[in-house]
Amino acid sequence: MASLLLLTLFLCFTFTAIPFFSPVSAEPEAKTYIFRVDSFSKPAVFPTHYHWYSSEFTEPVNILHVYDNVFHGFSASLSPSQAASVLQHPSILATFEDRRRQLHTTRSPQFLGLRNQKGLWSESDYGSDVIVGVLDTGIWPERRSFSDLNLGPVPTRWKGVCETGAKFTSGNCNRKIIGARFFSKGHEAAPGFGPIGGGINDTVEFRSPRDADGHGTHTASTAAGRHAFRASMSGYASGIAKGVAPKARLAVYKVCWKNSGCFDSDILAAFDAAVSDGVDVISISIGGGDGISSPYYLDPIAIGAYGAVARGVFVSSSAGNDGPNGMSVTNLAPWLTTVGAGTIDRNFPAEVILGDGRKLSGVSLYAGKPLNGKMYSIVYPGKSGVLSASLCMENSLDPHLVRGKIVICDRGSNPRVAKGLVVSKAGGVGMILTNGVSNGEGLVGDAHMIPTCAVGANEGDAIKAYISKNPTAAATINFHGTIIGVKPAPVVASFSGRGPNGLNPEILKPDLIAPGVNILAAWTDAVGPTGLDLDHRKAEFNILSGTSMACPHVSGAAALLKSAHPDWSPAAIRSAMMTTANLVDNRLLPMTDEATGKPATPYDYGAGHLNLDLALDPGLVYDLANQDYVSFLCAIEYGPKTIQVITKSPVNCPMRKPLPENLNYPSIAALFSTATKGVSSKTFFRTVTNVGDANTVYRVKIEAPKGVTVSVKPAKLGFSEKIRKLSYYVTITVDSKNLVLNDSGAVFGSLSWVDGKHVVRSPIVVTQMSPL
């Protein structure tokens, strides 16, 4: 009888339910779509969501991924009209087209304040047993950075697997690399990349977690690499290479593929797997790469990260490399920790010596045969007015013009190292790589294949002026290896993504900066240090720059803090980093902006530069729970169904609309309308949790932005064994007649709570915006 009833229910559902897919005429090209499904609509007759989704299609459809943990839904390869048909199903909450993302492409642990014998390294046992999930290009497991020597057994809570594939066996996992997966279904289904576009190129890629690109190996070892003695990149940056959390365990999720980027459907599947596997930290150095930030409900990184953070997983993301332009920061969701890049006190100097004796400073990681002081004629192909020639694009150079000469190439469009290869093919003997106005004086070293010196915009202009006035202009390039103790450092990297937040300026982004310039870390054997196909050099370590390199520093830092404070939430960990961040460089002067040489602002560095010596004991933290984020989404006028796309569970927004600026964030951004004249005020509400000594009193210290009045009530907070949380109000008052904004359109200050031992600092940003 029970079986008959079950069959009746099944038949009833089959004939009355609205199918996800209706037959349509053939269409030329399918695309991958991600569908958010109301999981509560699943009929009980189906044992899993996959069975439900599969049964609802009236003809075979290529379901790529089913998401169960951070997101409920699936991705499938469909024609646009098929996708539109699926969207009509009442259980579908939202759909978005799969999008291609880009990677945001030693000494840095000490620069963060980590010391061997005391502090966070010793308190956390170097991050032992914390599991860091890295979503990237995979890993080269044989590197010394991934040795499991003297590590204990794999944590018993780990539920992940070691997937095998091309040149990757179960033996490539160990007690350090405790899991590895790869995700390629979205990539292979994408137009231009799938079967029609050739799919994965097995001659340059591995259908496995093995890293053919190098980026993933570099970020993984930056976050959690073991100590590797006598490390260097062709003699540069020699010493002991180590990650921020050397004893943390690594879980590798390969979502990005050589020469073809990373697809949202695969990224979301990796988030889903990582949370299910049991990671504690997720590091994702990936972003849009198009300068456009999608709303959170259309952004799979934001959606996946929310699902992870809701389960207690800290997610660190890169701020993007589109600086120094304003509003260029990416990965903006307030539950993400967004990391910009700064320099460290190490550099790789080179210099251009002109025929008139002038010496112009630059940087280089060239390690081949030097020019030995010999002077060569120099030429600037851009003098002709042809843009492609000025950029040294492929096939743009006239061999008759450049043969036997040092060639000036402008930075931009094609990779910096590729320009040198173009020069070499045309017969040039060396290259001077010049910054444009947008890059300013910001320089990064590259392992060029020909003698090359990168110079800033001012030096580049000087060299071009010298050529224009001297028909017999000549130069040579000298290389000076590695120097440490460089001042000033840190400096905000010119490429680092900048605020304000383009989606919700009430939330300051980036959150903070970390080392991201000229970072030494492990590398793949699949490609040379430039990543170019013609670069056949092998390197155990490579030196890279980008917010991609800054992000894993914070991921490793989160692992240390999680190990030292297992009960801290992701928000508490972020707060500890932000409120203790540095604002001064190693000259004890305010940090500067590499692009301009002027003092940097919170739009450049957020709360400041990561300082783990202080983050271990921050005194107070600004904590957040899932409901706080839901209130924020209600405040920015997302409806309940839209919010459910992000949160999985249905939500109800309160009758009284909350204010987005009252999210309990460790920074304060006050927006005033340009239409408001005279005096106006805004009041903000914050709650702090005492994580330090139980019986202590904090007093407020205010550094008000110029032309702004800031008041705090109460001005004193007294904590005890019973009182661990206290709240306060901040009122910011401006007079439009006296408010003078700086070049970035804002003025800046800070609010600190001080108890004689701790300084718990929050940046204040005040700006005006035109009404919509």
N, C-alpha and C positions, 0 to 999 in steps of 0.2 A: 504493500500500500504506500509506504514511504517513497519507494522507488518510482511508483506511478505518479505520485504527487510532484516529485522532483522533475520528472519528464514533462509533466503538464506545465509547470512553472517555466521550464526552459523553452518549450515550444511557444508558450504565451509571450515570453519576452522576445523571442526571435521574430515573431510575426508582428508585434506591435511597437517595438522600439524603433526610433528613428536611426537609420544607419549613419555611421560616421561618413561613409563615402557612397556617392551615387554614380552610376556609369555615365561617362560623357564621351564625346568624340575624341579621337586621338589628338594630342597636342605636341608641338615640336620638341619641347625641352622641359624636363622636370626640374624642380628645385627642391631643396630641403627646407621643410617648415617645422618649427617647434610648436607643439600644442600644449597649452596648460589646461588640464582637465580637473573638474570638480570630483575629487576622489570619493566624496560621500555619495555620489550618484551610482557607483558601481553596484550592479545587482549581485546579491549574495550567491547566486548560482555559479558565478565565476570564481575560481580559486585565486586568481591573480589578476592584476590590472592588465598584464600582457594578454591573457586569454580574452578579457573583455574587449580590449582595443582590436585584437585580431579578428574577433567574431563580427565586429561591427562593419567591416569592409565587405562590400558585395563582390569584390574581385581581388585577386592577390595584389597586395601593396607592400612596398619595401619599407617596413618599419625598421629604423636604424637603432634607436635607443629607447628604452623605457626608463623613466625616472621615478624613483620611489621615496627618496630620502630628503633631499633639499628642495624637491620640486615634484609635483605630481603631473605626469603627462608623458608625452612621447614625441619623438621626431621621426619624420617620414619623408621620403622622396616622392613628390607629387607634382602634377601639373598645376598651374594657378587655379584653374577651374575646379580641379579636385580639392585643392586646399579650401577654396571658397565653399564647396559643398560640405566639407568636414566642419567648417566654422558654423554652419547652421545647426549643428547638433546642440541641444540644450545643455549638455554637460561640458561643452567647450567654453572656457572662460576667456581665453585669449590665444592668439597665434602670432608668431613673428618669423620672418624669413631668416634662415641661417646666414650669419655674417662672418666674414673673414677678419681675423684679428692679427695684430703684429706683436712680435716681441719688442720690449722696450730695452733694446740693447744699449799670511803676509803681515802687512803692517797695520791694516785697518782695525783689528780687534784692540790693540793697545791704544789706538787713537780714540776709541770709544770709552776709554777709562777702565778696560779690563786688565787685571793684574793676576799673576799666577798664584801668589800666596795668600791673597785676601780678597774680600769683596765678592761680587756676584759669581765669578767662576768657582770659587771654593764653596760658597753658600749653596750653589745649585749643583755641585759636583759636575760642572761643565755641561749641564743639561742632560745628565744621564737619564735614560728611559723615557724622555719626552719624544714624541713621534712627530716629525716635521714632514708634511706632504708637499712635494714640489710639483706644480703643474707647469711643464716646460717641454723641452725637446728630448727628454730621456736622460740617460746617464752612461758614462764609460766606466764600468764597474771595476776595472783592473787598476785604476789609479790608487796611489798610496793614500790619498785623502779619504778613501772609502774602506780602509782596512778595519777589520773587526777585532784586531788584537787586543786582548785584555778587556773586552766588553763582556758584560754579563749576558744571560739568556734573553731572548726576545721577550718583551713584555707580554704577559699572559692575556692581556686584554686585546691584543692585536688579532684582527679577524681577516686581514688582507691575504693576498696571494702573490706568488711570483710567476707572472705569465712568461711563457717561453715563446720563442720565435726566431727570426733570422739572427744567428750569431749571439743568441742570448738563451742560456739554459738556467735551470733552477739553481745550478751551482754558482751563478753570478750573483745570487742573493746571499746574504750572510747575516751576521748579527748587527751589522751597520746598515746595509741596504736590506731592510726586512721585508720589503714588498716592491713590486714593480708591475705596472700595467701599461697598455698602450691603447689609444682610442683613435680610430681612423675612419669609421663608417661615414661620418659627416664629411670628412675630407674627400673620400673616394666617391661620394654621391654628388659632390658640388660640380656644377657646370664648369668645364674647363680644367677640372682636376680629377674628375671621376673617369669612368671607362672611356668616354669620348675624349677627354683631355689627357688621357694616358695614365690616370691614377697615380699610385706611388711608383716612383722611378726606382726600381730595385738596384740599379747600378750605382745610385748615390745615396740611397736610404735603406734602412733596416725595418722590416715589418716586425718590430719587437720594441721593447723598451730601450734598446741600445741607441745611443746618441750619435747621429750623423752630422749634427750641426755644431755642437760644442757649447751652446748657450746653456742648456740644462745642466751639463756637467759643471760648468762654471758657477751657476747660481746655487746648485746643491752643495758644492764644496765651500762656497762662501758662507752659507747658513750653518753648515754642520760638518765641515771637513775635519778629519783628524790631523794631528801634527805631522807635517812632512818636512824633514830636514833637507838642507841643501837644495831648496826650491828656487827656481828663477825662470824667467822667460829669456832664453838666449843670453844669459848673464845679467839681464836687467832685474831689479828688485830681488836680489838674492837674499836668502835667509830662510827662516822657518815659516812655511805656509800653514795656516790653520783657520778653520771656520770660527764663527762666533760661538757656537755651541758644539764643541768637538765630540762630546759623548752622546749627543742626541741621535736618535735613530732616523733613518731616511726612508720615506715611502715615495716612490717615483711614479708619476702619472704623465706619460708622454701624450701630449695633445697637439703639439706643434711639429710640423714636418718641414724638412729642408726645402727651401726655395718656394714654399707655398703657404706658410703661415699656419694659423690655428682657427678652427671653426667653432662657432658658438655651441652647436649641438654636441660636439666632442668635449668641449670645456665643461658644459653642464653635466655630462655623463661622468666626467672625472670628479667633479665636486660631489656628485651623488655617491660614487664609489668610495671616495676618501672619507666621507663622514661615516659611511657604513663600516669601513675598515677599522676605524678607530683612531684617526690622526688627532693630534692636539693642536697643531698649527698648520695652516696652509699658506704657502708662498706662491704668489702668482705675478710674474713680471710680464704681464700681457695687457694690451689695451687696444682701443679702436684704431689708432694710427691715422685717423682722418680729421682729427680736431673737433669732432662732433660727439657730444655726450648724449646718449639716449636716455629717455625717462627710465626710472628704475624698473618699472614693470615690463620694459622692452629690452632690458640689459641682462643677459644670462649670467654675466659675472656678478652683478649686483644681486640677482635672484639666488644664484648658487651660494654666494657668500652669506646672504641672510640665513639660508637654511643651515649653513655651517655654524655661524655665530649663535643662532638660536639653540644649538646643541652644545655650546660651550667651546667651540673651536675658534681660535684667533686666526684672522685672515689678514695678511699683509699684501699690499698691492703697490705697483709702481705708479708714479704720478705722471709718466709720459715724458717724452723728449722733445716737445714742441716749444720749449722756452727759447728766448726770454719773453716771448709774446705774452701779454696779459690774458687771463682766462684760458690758458692752455692746459691746465691741470686736468687729468682724467681720473677715472675710478673714484667717483664722487659720493657714493652712498655713505651715509654716516655710520654704518656698521662696519665699513671697511677702514683699515688703517692705511692711509695713502702717504707714500714716501717719496720725497724729492731727493735730489742728489747734491752732495757737497764734495769738495776736494779733501785730500789728506795732506800731511806734511812731507810728501815724497814726490819727486818729479824726475823727469828724464830729459834734461836740457840738451838742446842742440842750438847751433847758431849759423846764420847765413853771414858770410864775410863778403862784402861787396868789393869791387875793384878799386873803389876810392878809399878803402880802409875801414869803412863803417861796419860794425858788428851788430846784427839784429837777432834778438833772442827768440827761440821757439822751442819745440819739443819734438822728440822722435824716439821710436823703438826699433829703428833700423839696426840690424846686427850683421850685415854682410860686409863686403870689402869696402873700406872707407875711401874717400876721395884724396886723402893724404895732402890736403892743402892745395891741390892743383886747381887753378882757375879755369873755368869754362864759360863760354858765352851763354848768356841767359836770354830767354825769349818769352814773351807773353802772347800766346795765340789769340787772346781776347781783344788784343789791340785792333784786330780787323773788324770788330763789332759783331762777330758771329758768336751767339750765346753758347752753342754746343762746344765750340772750340775753347772758349774761356773756361768752361767747366770740364774740359778734357773728357768729353763723352766718347763712347766707342766710335771708332772710325772718323773722328772729327779733326784729327791732327794731320797736317801735311808733313810727311817725312822729310821733304826738302827743307822745311823751315826749322824742324826741331832736332834733326840728326846731330848727335855729338854735343848737344847743348843741355843745360839745365832749364827746365820748362816750368813756368808759373801756371798753376791751375787754381781756379776759384773753387771754394768749397760749396757743395750743394748738388742736388739731383741724384747723382750716382755715388756709390760708396767711396769713401776717401781712399781706401787701398786700391780700388779698381782704377782710379785715375792714374796711379803710378804704373799700373800694368799697361794702360793705353799709351802712356809716355814711352814706356820701354818698347812696346811693339813698333812705335814710330821711330825708334832709334835714339830717343833721348837718354842721357846718362844720369839724370837726377831730376828731382821735382821740389819746388817750393809751393806748399799748399797754403793758400791765403784765405783768411776769414773774410766774410762780407760784413756789412753793418749789422745784420741780424745776429750774427754770432759774436760780434764784438771782439773782446780779447780772450774769450774762452777757448782753451786748447785741450785736446786729448791726444795721447800718444797712440800710434799705430805701428804694427810690425811690418812696415813697408818692405817690398821686395826690391826696390831700388833706393839709392840714397835720397832721403826726403827729410825736409824740415817743415813742420807746420808752424805758421806764424799768425799773429793776431791781425785785426783789420788795419790798425795803424802802421804796423811794420809792413804789411802787404802794400799799402798805399805808397809807403816810402820807396819800396823796391820798384814798383811800377813807375813812379816818378823818375827814379834813377835811370831806368831803361829808356823812357821817353826822351831824356835829355842826352843820352850817351849811346851813339850808334855802335860803339864797341864795348858795351856793358858786359861785365863778367862777374862771376861769383864762385864761391866754393861753399861747402857745408861741412861743419865739424860736429862731432857727436861726443857727448861728455858723460855717458853712462847714467848712473843713478845717484841722486843726492837726497838726503833726508834732513829733517829739521827746517823745511821750507816755511817761510813766513810771508804773508799771513796764511793761516789754515785753521779751521775750514773756511772756504769761500763757497758761496752758492754757485753751483755749476751753471754756465750760461744756458745749457740745453734743458735744464730741469723745468718741468711743467709748473706754471705759476697760477696763482689765484687772480681774481676772485673765482669762487665756485660758480660755474656757468649755469647750474640747475637751481641751486638754492643757496644764494650768497649769505643766508643766515648761518650757514655752517662753513667755518673756515677750512679751506683745503689749499695746499697739502696739510697734513697733520704735523709733519716734522720732516727733517732731512737726515740722511745718513751717508756714509762714504759711498761715492758712486763714480769716482774719476780715477782711472789708471789702477784698477783693482786686480791683483794677482790671484788666480785661482786655477783649479784643475781644468784640463782641456781634453778633448777627444783625440783619438788617433785617426779619425776618419777624414779630417781636413787639416790643412796647415793653419797657422795662427791668424792669417787674414781671412780664412774661410773661402778664398777664391779657388776655383777648380784647378787652376794652374799652379797653385801653391802646394808643393809636395813636401814641404818641411814637416817634421814631426816635433811636437812640443807637449811635454807633460803638463805644463802650466802655460797660461796665456794671460795677458793684461788687457782688460776691457773697461769701457766706460759706458754709463747710462743709468737711468733710474732702475733699470733691470738689475744693476749691481747693488744699488742702495736697498732695494726691497728685501733681499735675503739677509742683509745685515739686521734688519728689524725682525725678520722671521726668526733668526737665530737668537736675537735678544729676547723675543717673546718666549722661546723655548727655555732660556735660562730663568726668566721670571716665573714661568709656569712651574718649573722644577723647584724653585725656591719658595713659591707661594701657590701650592696646588689648588687652593680654594678661590683664587682670584678669577674673575670673569674676564672675557676678552676686553670689555670696556675698561675694567680696572687696570689691566695690563697696559692698554694704550694710554690711559690717564697717567700712570706712573712714568711712562716715557715722556709724555708731553709736558707735564708740569715740572719736570726736573731738567728739561733740555737746556743746552747752552745757547747763549746769545752772543758770546764774545769769541774771538779767535785766539790763537796762541800768542798774540801780542797784548791780550787782555783789552782789545778794542772791539767795538761792535763789528759783527760779521759784515762782509761786503759782498756785493754782487759781481761775479766775474765778468758779466757782460758790460757793465758800466763803470766798475771800480768804485761806485758810490755805496753808502750803507744799504744793506738789504733790509727788507721789511717782512712782516708776517705773510704777505702775499707770496713771498719768495720761499720762506723757510717754515711757515706755519708757526708752531710753538718754539722752534729752534732746532739745534743739532743734537741728536741722540747722545746721551751721557749715561752709560750704564753704571758708572760708579755711584751715581745718586739714585737711579731708578729702583735699585733694590729696596731702598727705604724712603719712599716718597712722602711719608707722613699722612697725607690725605689723598683720597682718590674720588673721582667723579664716576660713579657706577651707573650702568644702564641695564635694564631688563628688556625682554621682548616687547612688553606692553608699551614701553617708552618709545620704541621705534614705531609701533603701530600708531600711537598718538601723533608722532611726527608726520606719518603718512596721511593721517586724517587732517592734520594742520595744513598740509600743502594741497589739500582738496582732492585727494584720491578718494574715490568711492569705495564702499565695502568690497564689491566684486573686483575692482582693480587691485586693491590691497591684497585680496586673497590670491592673486597671481603670484605675489611675492611671498606671502606668509604661509601658504598651503591651507591654513584653517580659516573658516569664516570669521569675520570681525564685525564689530558694531562701533561706529564712531559716536562719541558723546554728543549730546544735544548742543552743548556749549563748545564751539570750535576752539581747540587748543592753538597755541602760537608756536610756529616752528622754531623760533629762537629760544624757546624754553626747554628744548631738548637738553638734557643734563650733560652738555659737552664741556670739555676742559678749555674751551675758548669762547669768546663772546664777540659776535658780529652784530653791530647796530646799524640798521638801514633806515635812513630818513628820506622822505620824499622831497624832491627839488621844488615841488609845488607848494610846500609848507614854508611860509615866511615867519620870521620872528623866532620866538623861543618854543621848542618842543622837546618832549621827553619820552623815553621808553624805559620800562622796568623789566628786568630779567630775573628769573627764579632759578637758583641752583641748590643742589644738595651735595654735601661732602661726607664721605665715610672715613672714619679714623682707622688707619691700618698700622699706626705706630703705637707709642706708649699710651696706655689707657688714660691716665690722668694728666691732661695737658691742656693748655689754653693757647689758642691762636688769635692773633690780632691782624687786622687787615692793613695792607700797605698798597696805596694807589699811586700809579703813575698815569695821570690823566692825559689823553691825547690833546694836542695843542688846540686851544679854542673850545674845549669840551669840559663839562663838569661831570664828575663821577662820584656818586655817594653809595655807600654800602650799609645795610641794616640787617642784623646787628653788626657792629664793628669788631665784636669779640665773640669767639666760639669756644665754649668750655666743654671738654669731653671727659668722660669717666668710664668706669667699668660697665655701667648700665647705659650710658649715652654714647653710642658709637656713630650715630648719624645726626647731622644738624643742617638746617637750611638757612639761606640768606637771600636778600633781594639786592639787586644792583640797579640803580637808576642812572641813566645816561641822559644828560641834558645838553642840547646844542642851541646856539643862536645863529640863525642863518647869516646874520650880518658879520659875525666874527669867525665863522667856520671857513678856513682856507685849506682845501685839500691839496695833497702833494701830487706828483706826476702820475701816480697810480690811481688817483681818484679817491684817496682815503687818508685818514690820519690814524695813528697807532699809539697804543699805550698798553698798560697791563694792570692786573689785579693780583696781589699775592697774599697768601695767608702764611704768617710767620710765627714760629713758637720758640725761636732761639736756636733750634737745631735744623728745622726744615724750612725751606722756602717753596711754597706750593703756588706756582705762577701760572696765570692764564693770560694769554694775549687778548687785547681789546682792539677791535677794528671798528671805526666809525666811517660811514660813507653815505653819500646821497645817490638816489636812483630816481630816474624819471618814472612817473606813474604810467602804468600800462594803458 
